[in-house]
């Protein structure tokens, strides 16, 4: 028959398979010092506050994390990039200004050509379109286009003797501009070439006659607008067969 061994009667000695003899005993000062010496840090309120912060921040590691890999270090701007961008911007601005000036100059020149052509057309149509009844008003209107040498010679073209001679023969004329263009344009001066088909008749002719006038006009820009400085007929009148 087996006899059970009695536990030792000395307090504080552990028995194999059982509990410590004095489990409810309060720790003594020597025991607390021993626990601290064994590596357990004493309780501090700041440690508790840090633990609570880590709970709300998502863990003990407060460094920023990147999903899928380690945190990437921000790349710094190369030192040459800013001057390069400034130079590129300046060049683009200069090119834009140059293009705007060139376009503005081209547009202004085109507008001037349009004005010169319009004035030349009005003059030539007034010169080659008249009847005995409106001859006097037409010739008076032509004098408003004259300037320079042409204004000095106005009497030769539109003087009283010319008007009387045309009225005496009951002259009539009808002109159509076939084409016209600005040959030169330099500041306030221009030259215009025109080809005018003219049909005329008077009481000395049995039937209307046709002619082609090749005319060169020297024009000048005056405060009152573009004017005719000279009129040059490049071909001599050469009437063709009567118009049917």
C-alpha positions as a printed Julia matrix, in Angstrom:
244×3 Matrix{Float64}:
   0.0     0.0      0.0
   1.44    3.32    -1.14
   1.72    6.1      1.28
   1.45    9.71     0.2
   4.33   11.91     1.07
   3.46   14.74     3.26
   4.38   18.21     2.04
   7.2    19.89     3.81
   6.15   22.02     6.71
   8.42   24.9      5.81
   6.53   27.91     4.36
   7.45   29.44     0.96
   8.78   26.18    -0.55
   6.96   25.05    -3.71
   5.71   21.53    -3.95
   5.85   19.73    -7.26
   2.35   19.5     -8.65
   0.86   21.93    -6.21
   0.53   25.62    -5.55
   2.94   27.85    -3.7
   2.45   27.59    -0.01
   1.58   31.21     0.55
  -0.32   32.49    -2.58
  -2.2    35.29    -0.88
   0.73   36.9      0.82
   1.32   40.54    -0.06
   4.6    41.33    -1.8
   7.15   42.79     0.46
   9.44   45.66    -0.32
  12.24   43.27    -0.91
  10.06   41.42    -3.44
   9.28   44.63    -5.38
  12.93   45.49    -5.49
  13.71   42.04    -6.73
  11.09   42.35    -9.53
  12.51   45.67   -10.62
  15.97   44.29   -10.6
  14.76   41.39   -12.73
  13.87   43.82   -15.66
  10.33   44.99   -15.03
  10.14   48.82   -15.3
   8.19   50.61   -12.63
   4.76   52.02   -13.64
   4.83   55.57   -15.0
   1.73   57.64   -16.14
   3.55   58.89   -19.27
   4.02   55.32   -20.43
   0.29   54.72   -20.14
  -0.49   57.9    -22.1
   1.92   56.82   -24.84
   0.25   53.42   -25.02
  -3.19   55.01   -25.39
  -1.9    57.27   -28.19
  -0.52   54.26   -30.03
  -3.92   52.61   -29.79
  -5.53   55.55   -31.62
  -2.66   55.98   -34.08
  -2.76   52.4    -35.24
   0.22   50.87   -33.5
   3.48   51.55   -31.85
   5.28   52.56   -35.03
   4.21   56.19   -35.68
   6.33   56.62   -38.82
   4.37   57.08   -42.1
   3.86   53.91   -44.06
   3.16   53.35   -47.76
   0.8    50.59   -48.8
   2.59   48.03   -50.88
   6.12   49.03   -50.0
   8.35   51.17   -47.84
   7.87   54.91   -47.56
   9.21   56.78   -50.61
  11.55   59.69   -50.11
  10.37   62.88   -51.9
  12.53   63.77   -54.88
  14.12   67.18   -54.88
  13.9    69.52   -57.95
  17.09   69.5    -60.07
  18.91   72.84   -59.76
  18.94   73.36   -63.55
  15.18   72.87   -64.04
  13.94   76.26   -62.78
  16.33   78.38   -64.95
  15.51   76.18   -67.94
  11.76   76.7    -67.47
  12.25   80.46   -67.05
  14.28   80.66   -70.27
  11.73   78.54   -72.13
   8.88   80.76   -70.91
  10.75   83.92   -71.95
  11.46   82.53   -75.42
   7.82   81.52   -75.84
   6.69   85.0    -74.81
   9.1    86.67   -77.26
   7.93   84.37   -80.07
   4.28   85.12   -79.29
   4.9    88.88   -79.3
   6.84   88.65   -82.57
   4.08   86.65   -84.2
   1.44   89.11   -82.97
   3.4    92.08   -84.33
   3.99   90.39   -87.68
   0.34   89.42   -87.96
  -0.77   92.93   -87.01
   1.57   94.47   -89.59
   0.37   92.06   -92.28
  -3.25   92.77   -91.41
  -2.63   96.53   -91.48
  -0.89   96.28   -94.86
  -3.74   94.23   -96.27
  -6.28   96.77   -95.01
  -4.27   99.55   -96.65
  -4.19   97.67   -99.96
  -7.95   97.24   -99.78
  -8.44  100.97   -99.25
  -6.05  101.93  -102.05
  -7.77   99.53  -104.46
 -11.21  100.86  -103.57
 -10.19  104.5   -104.14
  -8.53  103.63  -107.47
 -11.66  101.78  -108.63
 -13.92  104.69  -107.73
 -11.68  107.09  -109.63
 -11.44  104.98  -112.78
 -15.18  104.25  -112.88
 -15.94  107.97  -112.52
 -13.4   108.73  -115.26
 -14.84  106.26  -117.79
 -18.57  106.41  -117.02
 -20.48  109.54  -117.97
 -23.24  110.86  -120.22
 -23.94  114.34  -121.63
 -26.39  114.96  -118.77
 -24.07  114.08  -115.87
 -20.75  115.03  -117.47
 -20.31  118.22  -115.49
 -20.95  116.6   -112.07
 -18.72  113.63  -112.9
 -15.77  115.81  -113.86
 -16.24  117.94  -110.76
 -16.2   114.77  -108.63
 -12.95  113.64  -110.25
 -11.2   116.77  -109.08
 -11.71  115.67  -105.44
  -9.34  112.71  -106.04
  -6.49  114.91  -107.31
  -3.31  115.8   -105.41
   0.27  116.76  -106.27
   1.06  117.01  -109.98
  -2.35  115.71  -110.94
  -4.03  118.55  -109.01
  -1.78  121.05  -110.81
  -2.8   119.61  -114.17
  -6.46  119.4   -113.22
  -7.45  122.11  -115.7
  -6.05  120.06  -118.56
  -8.25  117.11  -117.64
 -11.36  118.71  -116.18
 -11.18  122.36  -117.3
 -14.01  124.28  -118.85
 -12.72  123.82  -122.39
 -12.67  120.03  -122.06
 -16.18  119.95  -120.65
 -17.51  122.17  -123.4
 -15.87  120.06  -126.11
 -17.35  116.82  -124.72
 -20.78  118.33  -124.31
 -20.67  119.7   -127.85
 -20.18  116.24  -129.36
 -22.62  114.66  -126.89
 -19.98  112.24  -125.65
 -20.92  109.21  -123.61
 -18.68  106.55  -122.12
 -19.1   103.29  -120.27
 -16.17  101.61  -118.55
 -15.69   98.27  -116.78
 -12.59   97.3   -114.82
 -11.26   93.97  -116.02
  -8.67   93.71  -113.29
  -6.77   95.95  -110.91
  -4.02   95.39  -108.37
  -1.59   97.28  -106.15
   1.88   97.07  -107.64
   3.8    98.74  -104.81
   2.96   99.96  -101.32
   5.53  101.86   -99.31
   4.26  103.83   -96.34
   2.04  106.61   -97.67
   2.77  105.94  -101.35
   1.37  103.32  -103.71
   1.17  102.5   -107.39
  -1.83  100.78  -108.93
  -2.16   99.11  -112.3
  -5.57   98.67  -113.92
  -7.05   97.36  -117.13
 -10.31   99.08  -118.12
 -12.6    98.1   -120.98
 -14.22  101.27  -122.3
 -17.06  101.75  -124.77
 -17.71  105.29  -125.99
 -19.75  107.13  -128.56
 -20.42  110.71  -129.74
 -22.28  112.42  -132.53
 -19.25  112.13  -134.77
 -19.31  108.31  -134.64
 -21.83  106.16  -136.44
 -21.58  103.37  -133.85
 -20.07  102.8   -130.4
 -16.34  102.14  -130.24
 -14.47   99.97  -127.74
 -11.04  100.48  -126.31
  -8.8    99.02  -123.65
  -7.13  101.42  -121.28
  -4.05  100.27  -119.42
  -3.6   102.79  -116.65
  -0.98  103.31  -113.96
  -1.92  105.46  -110.97
   0.51  107.0   -108.5
  -1.31  107.43  -105.2
  -0.5   109.23  -101.94
  -2.03  109.04   -98.49
  -3.22  112.45   -97.35
  -5.01  113.6    -94.17
  -8.28  113.42   -96.12
  -7.54  109.94   -97.51
  -5.75  108.38  -100.47
  -5.48  110.65  -103.51
  -4.33  110.35  -107.13
  -0.96  112.02  -107.73
  -0.58  111.13  -111.41
  -2.36  109.21  -114.16
  -0.38  107.46  -116.9
  -2.09  105.79  -119.87
   0.27  103.01  -120.95
  -1.31  102.44  -124.37
  -2.62  104.75  -127.06
  -6.34  104.59  -127.76
  -7.01  101.99  -130.42
 -10.7   101.74  -131.22
 -11.83   98.35  -132.46
 -14.75   97.38  -134.6
 -18.16   98.71  -133.64
 -19.98   96.9   -130.85
 -23.08   95.12  -132.16
